[in-house]
Amino acid sequence: MSNDLRRKEMVYDIIQALFAEGKTSVRPGDVNARLRERNSPMGSWEVRAEFTRLESDGRIVCQEETGAWLLNDKHPLKDAG
C-alpha cells in the first residue's frame, strides 16, 4: 500500500471511528487531535487534503452551510473502508 493510500485510509478510519463514537459531524481538527493521541501527527493541510481526496472518492461530504463533514450514506463502500 502506498504512503498516500495508507494516509487516506488512516484518516477515513478515524472519521468512521468518530462517528461510531457518536459524533454527528467532523472537522479536520477532530482528526488531527486523534492522530496526535496515536502519536501519528499530520499537518493540518495534510489532513485537509485527505478530506478533499475522500470527498472526491464520494466517501464523505461537506455541509456547505456549516463547513462540517459527514459520511456519505450513499457511498457503496461506506462500511467496507
N, C-alpha and C positions, 0 to 999 in steps of 0.2 A: 504494500500500500504506500503510495507516495505521501510525502510530508503534507502536501496541500490537502489531499483527501483525508488523511488522518486528522488534521487540524479541523477541517469542516465537520467531520463525524463527531469529534470530541465536543465541539460547540453544540451540535444538534443533540447529542446525548444529554448534555447539561440542560438544554432548553426543555427536552422531554421530561427530565427529572424534576425541574422546577414546576412544570405543570402537574406532574404526578403528586407533588407535594402540596398542591392546592393553589398555586399562582394562577391568576386568570389572564395575565399578560406578562410579557418580559421585556426587558430593555438590555442593551449590550452591557450596561453596568452590572446587572444581575449576574450575567455570565462571567464577567471579569472577577467579581467577588468570589464566585465558586471556583474559578481557576486558581485564584490566589490561595484559597483554602486547600486545594490539591497540590500546592507547590508547583504549579504549571502556569505561571502568569503569562499573559499575552498583552500586547499593547492595545489600547482602546481602538485604534484604527484597524488593527488586525481582526479583532472581534467584529467590528462593524463590517469589515469586508466579508467575513464569513456569513454574517446575516444577509448581505446582498447576494452571495452565492446561493445560500439556502432559499432565498426568495426566488432567484432565477430558476432553481430546481422545482419550485412550486411547493416546497415543504413548509414554509412559513409565509405569513402575510403581514403587512404593516397597516395599522389603522391610521389612515391619513390624518384624521382629526386630532388624535392623541399622540401619535408617534410610537405607540406601544406595538409590540409584535405578538402574533398569535400563531398557533399551529394551524396549518391549512387542513381542515377536516376533510376536504375533498381530494387530498393527495392520496393516490392509491397505495403508496408505500409508507404512509404516515407511521404505522406501527412496526414496520419492518426495519426502520433505521437505515 
